[in-house]
Amino acid sequence: MDAVQSYDSEVITAGAMRKTVKDQDNLEGKGELSAQFAKFRDAHPDLYASYAKLCGWTVEGTGSSAVIYYSDGLLTQGNKITSTELKTLLRQGCTESTYNQKIHNKPLAALVKVLTLPEYLDIQVLDFIERLHSAENKVVLSAGSKK
């Protein structure tokens, strides 16, 4: 539930259902993680302020329009970044020569703190249940069958 990574095509992949933040044209900073982060912000504004916003993570918008940002006085010179800039920041120090070594990553460490809050875990579980119910209502056709 607290797994976070930034090594594939996405900016960030996190949580039990591998929610992502996109780095594609017209989707910069958007994705299921951004939408879930917005749910957390709206449901728990005090926790969002102290565990996310105070640590540099913010989200603007809701649902599929939500965009996640990171800002830090030193790392981003106080600018809000997302998408390609955020992906680059998250991967700093991660090279072949540092493979299998622990690398401190301030933005990801702060994000993990948010993801492990019981209130955020509840949102992850509820999203998972919603996805299961959605999947249960879909008809899966076998190859060659007609509806």
Secondary structure, 3 states (H helix, E strand, C coil): CCCEECCCCCCEEECCCCEEECCCCCCCCCCHHHHHHHHHHHHCHHHHHHHHHHHCEEEECCHHHCEEEECCCCCCCCCCECHHHHHHHHCCCCCHHHCCCCCCCHHHHHHHHHHCCHHHHHHHHHHHHHHHHHHHCCCCCCCCCCC
